[in-house]
Amino acid sequence: MRISDELNTAQWTKSTLSVSSGGNCLYAAKLTGDRYAIRDSEQPDIPPMILRGDVFRAFIGGAKLGEFDF
């Protein structure tokens, strides 16, 4: 499957902490081959970032530990 097709049919999820007006939403989707995609609702013209599973999990793990609480 082409990545563009996979992104178009992906199950995108956003945080329940995002506002309902759609202004501060970061979406994530699980792709095939242990890959993840993230996209920003404020910049729909920019292609999503595709990450390997280990990179995505390391980032999420760090966020859960507060490593990005700037």
Backbone atoms as SQL, in Angstrom:
CREATE TABLE atoms (id INTEGER PRIMARY KEY, chain TEXT, resi INTEGER, resn TEXT, atom TEXT, x REAL, y REAL, z REAL);
INSERT INTO atoms VALUES
  (1, 'A', 1, 'MET', 'N', 0.850, -1.180, 0.000),
  (2, 'A', 1, 'MET', 'CA', 0.000, 0.000, 0.000),
  (3, 'A', 1, 'MET', 'C', 0.893, 1.240, 0.000),
  (4, 'A', 2, 'ARG', 'N', 0.549, 2.202, -0.820),
  (5, 'A', 2, 'ARG', 'CA', 1.299, 3.460, -0.854),
  (6, 'A', 2, 'ARG', 'C', 1.049, 4.231, 0.430),
  (7, 'A', 3, 'ILE', 'N', 2.069, 4.987, 0.865),
  (8, 'A', 3, 'ILE', 'CA', 1.950, 5.739, 2.119),
  (9, 'A', 3, 'ILE', 'C', 0.815, 6.759, 2.036),
  (10, 'A', 4, 'SER', 'N', 0.614, 7.382, 0.878),
  (11, 'A', 4, 'SER', 'CA', -0.472, 8.364, 0.757),
  (12, 'A', 4, 'SER', 'C', -1.830, 7.697, 0.957),
  (13, 'A', 5, 'ASP', 'N', -2.002, 6.491, 0.421),
  (14, 'A', 5, 'ASP', 'CA', -3.256, 5.760, 0.620),
  (15, 'A', 5, 'ASP', 'C', -3.433, 5.377, 2.083),
  (16, 'A', 6, 'GLU', 'N', -2.337, 4.935, 2.690),
  (17, 'A', 6, 'GLU', 'CA', -2.417, 4.536, 4.096),
  (18, 'A', 6, 'GLU', 'C', -2.749, 5.726, 4.995),
  (19, 'A', 7, 'LEU', 'N', -2.164, 6.890, 4.708),
  (20, 'A', 7, 'LEU', 'CA', -2.462, 8.083, 5.509),
  (21, 'A', 7, 'LEU', 'C', -3.918, 8.517, 5.338),
  (22, 'A', 8, 'ASN', 'N', -4.445, 8.380, 4.129),
  (23, 'A', 8, 'ASN', 'CA', -5.841, 8.769, 3.875),
  (24, 'A', 8, 'ASN', 'C', -6.842, 7.877, 4.590),
  (25, 'A', 9, 'THR', 'N', -6.478, 6.627, 4.840),
  (26, 'A', 9, 'THR', 'CA', -7.397, 5.698, 5.494),
  (27, 'A', 9, 'THR', 'C', -7.034, 5.426, 6.955),
  (28, 'A', 10, 'ALA', 'N', -6.022, 6.118, 7.457),
  (29, 'A', 10, 'ALA', 'CA', -5.557, 5.891, 8.834),
  (30, 'A', 10, 'ALA', 'C', -6.622, 6.298, 9.851),
  (31, 'A', 11, 'GLN', 'N', -6.587, 5.651, 11.011),
  (32, 'A', 11, 'GLN', 'CA', -7.458, 5.995, 12.136),
  (33, 'A', 11, 'GLN', 'C', -6.729, 7.042, 12.978),
  (34, 'A', 12, 'TRP', 'N', -7.007, 8.311, 12.732),
  (35, 'A', 12, 'TRP', 'CA', -6.339, 9.401, 13.432),
  (36, 'A', 12, 'TRP', 'C', -6.990, 9.611, 14.793),
  (37, 'A', 13, 'THR', 'N', -6.159, 9.792, 15.814),
  (38, 'A', 13, 'THR', 'CA', -6.625, 9.992, 17.184),
  (39, 'A', 13, 'THR', 'C', -6.016, 11.272, 17.724),
  (40, 'A', 14, 'LYS', 'N', -6.809, 12.027, 18.490),
  (41, 'A', 14, 'LYS', 'CA', -6.274, 13.229, 19.142),
  (42, 'A', 14, 'LYS', 'C', -6.530, 13.145, 20.630),
  (43, 'A', 15, 'SER', 'N', -5.807, 13.931, 21.362),
  (44, 'A', 15, 'SER', 'CA', -5.941, 13.957, 22.812),
  (45, 'A', 15, 'SER', 'C', -7.307, 14.500, 23.221),
  (46, 'A', 16, 'THR', 'N', -7.846, 13.960, 24.289),
  (47, 'A', 16, 'THR', 'CA', -9.091, 14.496, 24.834),
  (48, 'A', 16, 'THR', 'C', -8.860, 15.859, 25.475),
  (49, 'A', 17, 'LEU', 'N', -7.600, 16.246, 25.655),
  (50, 'A', 17, 'LEU', 'CA', -7.291, 17.566, 26.202),
  (51, 'A', 17, 'LEU', 'C', -7.305, 18.656, 25.134),
  (52, 'A', 18, 'SER', 'N', -7.380, 18.280, 23.861),
  (53, 'A', 18, 'SER', 'CA', -7.453, 19.252, 22.778),
  (54, 'A', 18, 'SER', 'C', -8.804, 19.952, 22.811),
  (55, 'A', 19, 'VAL', 'N', -8.809, 21.220, 22.399),
  (56, 'A', 19, 'VAL', 'CA', -10.071, 21.961, 22.385),
  (57, 'A', 19, 'VAL', 'C', -10.928, 21.494, 21.213),
  (58, 'A', 20, 'SER', 'N', -12.225, 21.586, 21.369),
  (59, 'A', 20, 'SER', 'CA', -13.143, 21.087, 20.344),
  (60, 'A', 20, 'SER', 'C', -13.144, 21.932, 19.078),
  (61, 'A', 21, 'SER', 'N', -12.667, 23.181, 19.148),
  (62, 'A', 21, 'SER', 'CA', -12.658, 24.035, 17.965),
  (63, 'A', 21, 'SER', 'C', -11.575, 23.640, 16.971),
  (64, 'A', 22, 'GLY', 'N', -10.692, 22.710, 17.348),
  (65, 'A', 22, 'GLY', 'CA', -9.694, 22.199, 16.415),
  (66, 'A', 22, 'GLY', 'C', -8.439, 23.030, 16.297),
  (67, 'A', 23, 'GLY', 'N', -8.236, 23.984, 17.174),
  (68, 'A', 23, 'GLY', 'CA', -7.091, 24.876, 17.045),
  (69, 'A', 23, 'GLY', 'C', -5.784, 24.368, 17.606),
  (70, 'A', 24, 'ASN', 'N', -5.820, 23.402, 18.506),
  (71, 'A', 24, 'ASN', 'CA', -4.556, 22.951, 19.104),
  (72, 'A', 24, 'ASN', 'C', -4.469, 21.432, 19.146),
  (73, 'A', 25, 'CYS', 'N', -4.796, 20.818, 18.041),
  (74, 'A', 25, 'CYS', 'CA', -4.856, 19.355, 18.018),
  (75, 'A', 25, 'CYS', 'C', -3.630, 18.756, 17.338),
  (76, 'A', 26, 'LEU', 'N', -3.035, 17.795, 18.012),
  (77, 'A', 26, 'LEU', 'CA', -1.992, 16.975, 17.423),
  (78, 'A', 26, 'LEU', 'C', -2.591, 15.582, 17.277),
  (79, 'A', 27, 'TYR', 'N', -2.628, 15.092, 16.057),
  (80, 'A', 27, 'TYR', 'CA', -3.214, 13.785, 15.771),
  (81, 'A', 27, 'TYR', 'C', -2.116, 12.747, 15.592),
  (82, 'A', 28, 'ALA', 'N', -2.392, 11.516, 15.991),
  (83, 'A', 28, 'ALA', 'CA', -1.471, 10.401, 15.788),
  (84, 'A', 28, 'ALA', 'C', -2.234, 9.234, 15.180),
  (85, 'A', 29, 'ALA', 'N', -1.530, 8.446, 14.375),
  (86, 'A', 29, 'ALA', 'CA', -2.130, 7.261, 13.758),
  (87, 'A', 29, 'ALA', 'C', -1.098, 6.144, 13.709),
  (88, 'A', 30, 'LYS', 'N', -1.549, 4.924, 13.969),
  (89, 'A', 30, 'LYS', 'CA', -0.704, 3.732, 13.846),
  (90, 'A', 30, 'LYS', 'C', -0.754, 3.282, 12.400),
  (91, 'A', 31, 'LEU', 'N', 0.411, 3.089, 11.802),
  (92, 'A', 31, 'LEU', 'CA', 0.503, 2.629, 10.422),
  (93, 'A', 31, 'LEU', 'C', 1.021, 1.192, 10.392),
  (94, 'A', 32, 'THR', 'N', 1.117, 0.632, 9.217),
  (95, 'A', 32, 'THR', 'CA', 1.662, -0.716, 9.088),
  (96, 'A', 32, 'THR', 'C', 3.175, -0.692, 9.294),
  (97, 'A', 33, 'GLY', 'N', 3.736, -1.858, 9.565),
  (98, 'A', 33, 'GLY', 'CA', 5.185, -1.968, 9.667),
  (99, 'A', 33, 'GLY', 'C', 5.780, -1.280, 10.877),
  (100, 'A', 34, 'ASP', 'N', 5.046, -1.224, 11.998),
  (101, 'A', 34, 'ASP', 'CA', 5.515, -0.567, 13.224),
  (102, 'A', 34, 'ASP', 'C', 5.964, 0.866, 12.957),
  (103, 'A', 35, 'ARG', 'N', 5.087, 1.615, 12.303),
  (104, 'A', 35, 'ARG', 'CA', 5.316, 3.037, 12.044),
  (105, 'A', 35, 'ARG', 'C', 4.125, 3.820, 12.576),
  (106, 'A', 36, 'TYR', 'N', 4.389, 5.086, 12.895),
  (107, 'A', 36, 'TYR', 'CA', 3.352, 5.991, 13.381),
  (108, 'A', 36, 'TYR', 'C', 3.439, 7.290, 12.590),
  (109, 'A', 37, 'ALA', 'N', 2.313, 7.965, 12.492),
  (110, 'A', 37, 'ALA', 'CA', 2.269, 9.268, 11.835),
  (111, 'A', 37, 'ALA', 'C', 1.693, 10.272, 12.818),
  (112, 'A', 38, 'ILE', 'N', 2.219, 11.488, 12.784),
  (113, 'A', 38, 'ILE', 'CA', 1.644, 12.577, 13.572),
  (114, 'A', 38, 'ILE', 'C', 1.429, 13.771, 12.646),
  (115, 'A', 39, 'ARG', 'N', 0.366, 14.526, 12.926),
  (116, 'A', 39, 'ARG', 'CA', 0.059, 15.705, 12.121),
  (117, 'A', 39, 'ARG', 'C', -0.531, 16.783, 13.016),
  (118, 'A', 40, 'ASP', 'N', -0.448, 18.008, 12.541),
  (119, 'A', 40, 'ASP', 'CA', -0.920, 19.178, 13.279),
  (120, 'A', 40, 'ASP', 'C', -2.173, 19.722, 12.600),
  (121, 'A', 41, 'SER', 'N', -3.251, 19.888, 13.361),
  (122, 'A', 41, 'SER', 'CA', -4.502, 20.384, 12.779),
  (123, 'A', 41, 'SER', 'C', -4.381, 21.821, 12.278),
  (124, 'A', 42, 'GLU', 'N', -3.431, 22.580, 12.815),
  (125, 'A', 42, 'GLU', 'CA', -3.264, 23.976, 12.395),
  (126, 'A', 42, 'GLU', 'C', -2.500, 24.102, 11.080),
  (127, 'A', 43, 'GLN', 'N', -1.869, 23.020, 10.637),
  (128, 'A', 43, 'GLN', 'CA', -1.088, 23.055, 9.400),
  (129, 'A', 43, 'GLN', 'C', -1.458, 21.859, 8.513),
  (130, 'A', 44, 'PRO', 'N', -2.692, 21.838, 8.005),
  (131, 'A', 44, 'PRO', 'CA', -3.156, 20.679, 7.232),
  (132, 'A', 44, 'PRO', 'C', -2.433, 20.485, 5.900),
  (133, 'A', 45, 'ASP', 'N', -1.751, 21.516, 5.390),
  (134, 'A', 45, 'ASP', 'CA', -1.046, 21.390, 4.114),
  (135, 'A', 45, 'ASP', 'C', 0.327, 20.742, 4.259),
  (136, 'A', 46, 'ILE', 'N', 0.810, 20.619, 5.488),
  (137, 'A', 46, 'ILE', 'CA', 2.113, 19.996, 5.724),
  (138, 'A', 46, 'ILE', 'C', 1.903, 18.496, 5.895),
  (139, 'A', 47, 'PRO', 'N', 2.661, 17.685, 5.168),
  (140, 'A', 47, 'PRO', 'CA', 2.494, 16.226, 5.302),
  (141, 'A', 47, 'PRO', 'C', 2.787, 15.755, 6.725),
  (142, 'A', 48, 'PRO', 'N', 2.127, 14.703, 7.165),
  (143, 'A', 48, 'PRO', 'CA', 2.389, 14.163, 8.502),
  (144, 'A', 48, 'PRO', 'C', 3.830, 13.670, 8.627),
  (145, 'A', 49, 'MET', 'N', 4.342, 13.694, 9.845),
  (146, 'A', 49, 'MET', 'CA', 5.658, 13.139, 10.134),
  (147, 'A', 49, 'MET', 'C', 5.484, 11.642, 10.381),
  (148, 'A', 50, 'ILE', 'N', 6.301, 10.834, 9.732),
  (149, 'A', 50, 'ILE', 'CA', 6.257, 9.383, 9.889),
  (150, 'A', 50, 'ILE', 'C', 7.429, 8.975, 10.782),
  (151, 'A', 51, 'LEU', 'N', 7.134, 8.228, 11.833),
  (152, 'A', 51, 'LEU', 'CA', 8.156, 7.813, 12.791),
  (153, 'A', 51, 'LEU', 'C', 8.191, 6.298, 12.915),
  (154, 'A', 52, 'ARG', 'N', 9.390, 5.755, 13.124),
  (155, 'A', 52, 'ARG', 'CA', 9.505, 4.335, 13.472),
  (156, 'A', 52, 'ARG', 'C', 8.868, 4.136, 14.839),
  (157, 'A', 53, 'GLY', 'N', 8.382, 2.931, 15.084),
  (158, 'A', 53, 'GLY', 'CA', 7.714, 2.637, 16.346),
  (159, 'A', 53, 'GLY', 'C', 8.577, 2.895, 17.565),
  (160, 'A', 54, 'ASP', 'N', 9.878, 2.529, 17.516),
  (161, 'A', 54, 'ASP', 'CA', 10.741, 2.739, 18.676),
  (162, 'A', 54, 'ASP', 'C', 10.944, 4.215, 18.971),
  (163, 'A', 55, 'VAL', 'N', 11.001, 5.044, 17.943),
  (164, 'A', 55, 'VAL', 'CA', 11.149, 6.490, 18.130),
  (165, 'A', 55, 'VAL', 'C', 9.877, 7.072, 18.741),
  (166, 'A', 56, 'PHE', 'N', 8.727, 6.683, 18.208),
  (167, 'A', 56, 'PHE', 'CA', 7.448, 7.176, 18.718),
  (168, 'A', 56, 'PHE', 'C', 7.262, 6.784, 20.183),
  (169, 'A', 57, 'ARG', 'N', 7.544, 5.520, 20.508),
  (170, 'A', 57, 'ARG', 'CA', 7.383, 5.049, 21.888),
  (171, 'A', 57, 'ARG', 'C', 8.354, 5.742, 22.841),
  (172, 'A', 58, 'ALA', 'N', 9.574, 6.026, 22.389),
  (173, 'A', 58, 'ALA', 'CA', 10.531, 6.746, 23.232),
  (174, 'A', 58, 'ALA', 'C', 10.029, 8.159, 23.522),
  (175, 'A', 59, 'PHE', 'N', 9.466, 8.819, 22.517),
  (176, 'A', 59, 'PHE', 'CA', 8.936, 10.168, 22.726),
  (177, 'A', 59, 'PHE', 'C', 7.749, 10.147, 23.686),
  (178, 'A', 60, 'ILE', 'N', 6.809, 9.247, 23.468),
  (179, 'A', 60, 'ILE', 'CA', 5.636, 9.149, 24.341),
  (180, 'A', 60, 'ILE', 'C', 6.063, 8.815, 25.764),
  (181, 'A', 61, 'GLY', 'N', 7.014, 7.903, 25.905),
  (182, 'A', 61, 'GLY', 'CA', 7.512, 7.555, 27.233),
  (183, 'A', 61, 'GLY', 'C', 8.132, 8.751, 27.931),
  (184, 'A', 62, 'GLY', 'N', 8.917, 9.535, 27.201),
  (185, 'A', 62, 'GLY', 'CA', 9.509, 10.737, 27.777),
  (186, 'A', 62, 'GLY', 'C', 8.456, 11.764, 28.166),
  (187, 'A', 63, 'ALA', 'N', 7.424, 11.895, 27.343),
  (188, 'A', 63, 'ALA', 'CA', 6.339, 12.829, 27.666),
  (189, 'A', 63, 'ALA', 'C', 5.621, 12.400, 28.938),
  (190, 'A', 64, 'LYS', 'N', 5.395, 11.108, 29.091),
  (191, 'A', 64, 'LYS', 'CA', 4.735, 10.607, 30.302),
  (192, 'A', 64, 'LYS', 'C', 5.573, 10.849, 31.550),
  (193, 'A', 65, 'LEU', 'N', 6.896, 10.882, 31.384),
  (194, 'A', 65, 'LEU', 'CA', 7.793, 11.145, 32.513),
  (195, 'A', 65, 'LEU', 'C', 7.978, 12.638, 32.787),
  (196, 'A', 66, 'GLY', 'N', 7.377, 13.488, 31.955),
  (197, 'A', 66, 'GLY', 'CA', 7.486, 14.930, 32.147),
  (198, 'A', 66, 'GLY', 'C', 8.732, 15.540, 31.534),
  (199, 'A', 67, 'GLU', 'N', 9.442, 14.805, 30.687),
  (200, 'A', 67, 'GLU', 'CA', 10.683, 15.304, 30.107),
  (201, 'A', 67, 'GLU', 'C', 10.481, 16.476, 29.153),
  (202, 'A', 68, 'PHE', 'N', 9.265, 16.698, 28.704),
  (203, 'A', 68, 'PHE', 'CA', 8.993, 17.795, 27.778),
  (204, 'A', 68, 'PHE', 'C', 8.099, 18.860, 28.406),
  (205, 'A', 69, 'ASP', 'N', 8.060, 18.911, 29.715),
  (206, 'A', 69, 'ASP', 'CA', 7.277, 19.932, 30.412),
  (207, 'A', 69, 'ASP', 'C', 8.114, 21.210, 30.491),
  (208, 'A', 70, 'PHE', 'N', 8.144, 21.941, 29.395),
  (209, 'A', 70, 'PHE', 'CA', 8.981, 23.148, 29.313),
  (210, 'A', 70, 'PHE', 'C', 8.353, 24.309, 30.043);
